[in-house]
Amino acid sequence: MTLALAALLGGAALALPKYRLQAAPQLHLTAGNDLWQLDRRVISCTYCHVRESGGAPWNPFGQAIQATFRSEAEAGRAVKFPQALSVLLESGGDADSDGYPDALEVFARTLPGDPDSRPERPVADLQVEFDAAGGAAQFAPPAPGGKGDGNK
């Protein structure tokens, strides 16, 4: 029994990086890095988790993603991770309450779940550049069959 449980938990732990592999291309964090899948600097576990090794507890951004899954389910919409991430970023929320909406932090490549990690530029200036780049729509889930599609 203990061996079976260890195998099950080990498999679950190995499966967790799939969210990182789905999020990195969706958030455009892979540009210019052909080996991004192997580079934990592209999107670390601390994007959503408190610890670098992942798992519980989740930081405010990770908690916001969990809340998005719950609210979408309560509304009768079963979403997968890419859709939940997109819905969250479109909501305009600021999970870590640092004055920068989550989508702007993703755009500026700072951590939306860490109040000490925020863009150096003023919100208004960053917002203009973000809107010109396509706003939150640029973080929409990849089309089915597209590169980085986590829905296969």
KEKE-3310 file (N, C-alpha, C; in steps of 0.2 Angstrom, whole numbers, plus 5000, padded with zeros to 4 digits):
npx = (5004:5009:5020:5012:5005:5016:5021:5009:5009:5021:5020:5010:5017:5026:5018:5014:5022:5016:5007:5015:5022:5011:5007:5019:5021:5008:5009:5018:5032:5042:5049:5063:5070:5075:5076:5066:5058:5066:5071:5069:5069:5061:5048:5045:5040:5036:5028:5015:5015:5020:5032:5048:5048:5035:5018:5007:5009:4999:5003:4996:4992:4991:4981:4971:4969:4964:4952:4946:4944:4935:4924:4921:4916:4905:4897:4894:4903:4915:4931:4948:4965:4972:4961:4956:4967:4967:4954:4956:4966:4960:4951:4956:4960:4971:4980:4991:4989:4998:4996:4997:4989:4986:4988:4996:5007:5011:5014:5024:5034:5035:5031:5015:5010:5017:5020:5032:5038:5036:5033:5044:5040:5028:5010:5001:5009:5014:5001:4997:5006:5004:4990:4992:4999:4989:4982:4974:4969:4980:4985:4976:4970:4979:4974:4965:4976:4986:5003:5009:4997:4987:4976:4975)
npy = (4994:5007:5008:5009:5021:5030:5029:5034:5047:5052:5052:5062:5073:5074:5078:5090:5101:5103:5114:5125:5123:5125:5138:5146:5148:5154:5166:5172:5171:5164:5168:5169:5159:5144:5133:5134:5125:5118:5128:5134:5147:5154:5153:5152:5141:5150:5159:5156:5149:5149:5143:5139:5126:5123:5117:5117:5131:5142:5157:5174:5176:5163:5158:5166:5161:5148:5153:5158:5146:5140:5150:5150:5136:5137:5145:5136:5133:5123:5124:5123:5124:5134:5142:5147:5155:5165:5170:5176:5185:5194:5199:5210:5211:5213:5203:5203:5215:5226:5238:5236:5229:5211:5207:5217:5215:5203:5206:5215:5206:5204:5197:5192:5188:5192:5205:5212:5212:5221:5231:5243:5254:5268:5264:5270:5273:5260:5254:5260:5255:5241:5240:5244:5233:5224:5221:5212:5202:5197:5186:5176:5159:5147:5142:5127:5114:5122:5129:5125:5121:5116:5108:5097)
npz = (5000:5004:4995:4983:4986:4986:4973:4967:4972:4968:4954:4953:4957:4947:4937:4939:4934:4921:4921:4921:4909:4901:4904:4902:4887:4884:4891:4884:4888:4883:4873:4862:4868:4865:4873:4883:4890:4898:4906:4921:4925:4916:4920:4935:4949:4959:4953:4956:4968:4985:4989:4980:4976:4973:4976:4990:5002:4991:4983:4982:4969:4964:4972:4967:4954:4958:4964:4952:4945:4953:4953:4939:4938:4947:4939:4929:4920:4914:4914:4908:4913:4904:4900:4912:4917:4907:4909:4922:4920:4911:4920:4927:4939:4954:4962:4971:4977:4974:4967:4954:4941:4938:4924:4919:4926:4922:4909:4910:4915:4929:4945:4948:4960:4970:4981:4982:4970:4957:4942:4937:4930:4929:4932:4923:4911:4908:4905:4894:4884:4886:4881:4868:4864:4863:4874:4887:4879:4872:4880:4878:4878:4869:4852:4848:4845:4843:4846:4862:4867:4879:4880:4873)
capx = (5000:5014:5023:5007:5004:5022:5021:5004:5011:5027:5017:5006:5022:5029:5013:5012:5025:5012:5004:5021:5023:5005:5007:5024:5020:5002:5010:5024:5038:5047:5052:5071:5073:5073:5076:5063:5055:5071:5074:5065:5069:5056:5042:5046:5034:5034:5023:5009:5016:5025:5039:5051:5047:5028:5014:5004:5003:4999:5003:4989:4990:4989:4974:4966:4968:4960:4946:4944:4942:4928:4919:4919:4912:4899:4894:4892:4908:4921:4937:4955:4970:4973:4955:4956:4972:4965:4949:4959:4970:4955:4947:4959:4962:4978:4980:4995:4988:5003:4994:4998:4984:4990:4990:5001:5013:5013:5016:5031:5038:5036:5027:5009:5008:5022:5019:5038:5040:5032:5036:5048:5037:5021:5005:4998:5013:5014:4995:4997:5010:5000:4984:4995:5001:4984:4979:4973:4968:4986:4986:4971:4972:4981:4969:4966:4981:4992:5009:5008:4990:4987:4970:4975)
capy = (5000:5012:5009:5011:5028:5034:5029:5039:5054:5054:5054:5068:5078:5075:5080:5097:5106:5104:5120:5129:5122:5128:5145:5150:5151:5158:5172:5175:5171:5159:5172:5169:5154:5138:5127:5136:5120:5116:5133:5136:5155:5157:5154:5148:5139:5155:5163:5154:5146:5152:5140:5137:5119:5122:5114:5122:5135:5146:5165:5177:5175:5156:5158:5170:5156:5143:5156:5158:5139:5139:5154:5147:5130:5139:5148:5131:5133:5119:5127:5120:5129:5140:5147:5150:5160:5170:5174:5179:5191:5198:5202:5217:5210:5214:5198:5204:5222:5231:5243:5234:5223:5205:5206:5222:5212:5197:5209:5218:5201:5203:5191:5195:5185:5195:5212:5215:5211:5225:5235:5250:5260:5270:5260:5273:5272:5253:5252:5262:5250:5235:5241:5244:5226:5219:5221:5205:5197:5193:5181:5171:5152:5145:5139:5120:5111:5127:5128:5126:5120:5112:5105:5090)
capz = (5000:5005:4988:4978:4987:4984:4966:4965:4974:4964:4948:4953:4958:4941:4932:4941:4929:4915:4921:4920:4902:4897:4905:4899:4880:4884:4894:4880:4892:4880:4867:4862:4872:4862:4878:4888:4894:4903:4910:4927:4926:4912:4924:4941:4953:4963:4950:4959:4974:4990:4988:4974:4974:4972:4981:4995:5000:4985:4984:4981:4962:4964:4975:4962:4949:4961:4964:4945:4943:4957:4950:4933:4939:4949:4933:4925:4914:4915:4911:4909:4916:4900:4900:4919:4917:4903:4913:4928:4918:4909:4925:4929:4947:4957:4967:4977:4980:4974:4963:4947:4939:4936:4917:4918:4929:4917:4903:4912:4918:4936:4948:4950:4967:4975:4981:4981:4963:4953:4937:4938:4926:4932:4929:4917:4905:4906:4903:4887:4880:4886:4877:4861:4862:4862:4881:4890:4873:4870:4884:4877:4877:4862:4848:4849:4841:4842:4850:4869:4868:4885:4879:4869)
cpx = (5004:5017:5018:5006:5010:5022:5015:5006:5017:5025:5013:5011:5025:5024:5012:5016:5021:5009:5009:5022:5017:5006:5013:5023:5014:5004:5016:5030:5043:5051:5060:5074:5071:5072:5072:5060:5059:5073:5068:5064:5063:5050:5043:5040:5032:5029:5016:5009:5021:5032:5041:5049:5040:5024:5011:5009:5004:4999:4997:4987:4988:4982:4969:4965:4963:4953:4942:4941:4935:4923:4916:4914:4906:4894:4892:4897:4914:4927:4944:4959:4971:4967:4955:4961:4970:4959:4951:4962:4965:4951:4949:4961:4969:4978:4985:4994:4994:5002:4995:4993:4989:4992:4995:5008:5016:5017:5023:5036:5040:5031:5021:5006:5013:5022:5026:5041:5034:5036:5039:5044:5030:5016:5002:5002:5013:5007:4994:5001:5007:4994:4987:4997:4995:4980:4979:4972:4974:4988:4980:4974:4974:4975:4971:4971:4987:4997:5007:5001:4990:4980:4970:4974)
cpy = (5006:5013:5011:5019:5032:5034:5034:5046:5057:5056:5060:5074:5079:5078:5088:5102:5107:5111:5126:5129:5125:5136:5149:5152:5155:5165:5175:5175:5167:5162:5171:5164:5147:5132:5130:5131:5118:5122:5136:5144:5158:5158:5149:5146:5145:5160:5162:5151:5150:5150:5138:5130:5118:5119:5119:5125:5139:5154:5168:5176:5167:5155:5161:5165:5151:5146:5156:5151:5138:5143:5152:5141:5132:5142:5143:5130:5129:5121:5123:5126:5135:5145:5150:5156:5166:5174:5178:5186:5196:5202:5209:5217:5212:5209:5200:5211:5227:5237:5242:5228:5217:5205:5211:5219:5207:5201:5212:5213:5201:5198:5194:5192:5188:5202:5216:5215:5215:5229:5241:5256:5262:5266:5263:5272:5264:5251:5254:5257:5243:5235:5241:5237:5221:5218:5213:5200:5193:5187:5175:5164:5151:5141:5131:5118:5116:5125:5129:5124:5115:5108:5099:5084)
cpz = (5000:4998:4983:4979:4985:4977:4963:4966:4969:4957:4948:4954:4951:4936:4934:4936:4923:4915:4919:4912:4898:4898:4902:4892:4880:4886:4890:4884:4889:4874:4867:4866:4870:4867:4884:4893:4900:4908:4915:4928:4921:4916:4930:4945:4957:4960:4953:4966:4978:4989:4981:4972:4973:4977:4985:4999:4994:4987:4982:4973:4961:4967:4971:4957:4952:4962:4957:4943:4947:4954:4944:4934:4942:4944:4928:4919:4917:4911:4913:4911:4911:4900:4907:4920:4913:4906:4918:4925:4914:4914:4928:4936:4948:4963:4973:4980:4980:4970:4956:4945:4937:4929:4916:4921:4925:4911:4904:4915:4925:4939:4951:4957:4972:4975:4981:4974:4959:4948:4940:4935:4930:4928:4923:4910:4903:4903:4895:4882:4880:4881:4870:4859:4861:4869:4883:4885:4871:4874:4884:4876:4870:4858:4849:4843:4840:4847:4857:4871:4874:4885:4875:4873)
residu = (MET:THR:LEU:ALA:LEU:ALA:ALA:LEU:LEU:GLY:GLY:ALA:ALA:LEU:ALA:LEU:PRO:LYS:TYR:ARG:LEU:GLN:ALA:ALA:PRO:GLN:LEU:HIS:LEU:THR:ALA:GLY:ASN:ASP:LEU:TRP:GLN:LEU:ASP:ARG:ARG:VAL:ILE:SER:CYS:THR:TYR:CYS:HIS:VAL:ARG:GLU:SER:GLY:GLY:ALA:PRO:TRP:ASN:PRO:PHE:GLY:GLN:ALA:ILE:GLN:ALA:THR:PHE:ARG:SER:GLU:ALA:GLU:ALA:GLY:ARG:ALA:VAL:LYS:PHE:PRO:GLN:ALA:LEU:SER:VAL:LEU:LEU:GLU:SER:GLY:GLY:ASP:ALA:ASP:SER:ASP:GLY:TYR:PRO:ASP:ALA:LEU:GLU:VAL:PHE:ALA:ARG:THR:LEU:PRO:GLY:ASP:PRO:ASP:SER:ARG:PRO:GLU:ARG:PRO:VAL:ALA:ASP:LEU:GLN:VAL:GLU:PHE:ASP:ALA:ALA:GLY:GLY:ALA:ALA:GLN:PHE:ALA:PRO:PRO:ALA:PRO:GLY:GLY:LYS:GLY:ASP:GLY:ASN:LYS)
# end
